[in-house]
């Protein structure tokens, strides 16, 4: 690898790190579904199934989404990660994470409690 290529990679790496910091600001206290399910002690698929049965989540085009009743209530935020395609093009992947309020909602639903909105 030439010095020029190394410099380019370093600049690109710094750019991606800065983009991630900007995009993910405010999600430090959030958890992915996998992390939350692990903390609770059940498989993530079981957690999702229970949330679907309780009309918290629904499937839309192979993705899980909050139902209208739970949208825009501060239960989730979004994080970004970046990957390079085979073509070398940088691609952003956006995925939901649960806020502390969302984590409480899920734990309450799994425990069968009535949840105040």
Buried (B, 14 or more C-beta within 10 A) or exposed (E): EEEEEEEEEEEEEEEBEEBBEEBBEEBEEBBBBEBBBBEBEBEBEEBBEBBBEBEBBBEEEEEBBBEEEBEEEEBBBEBBEBEEEEEEEEEEEEEBBBBEEBBBBBBEBBEEEEEEE
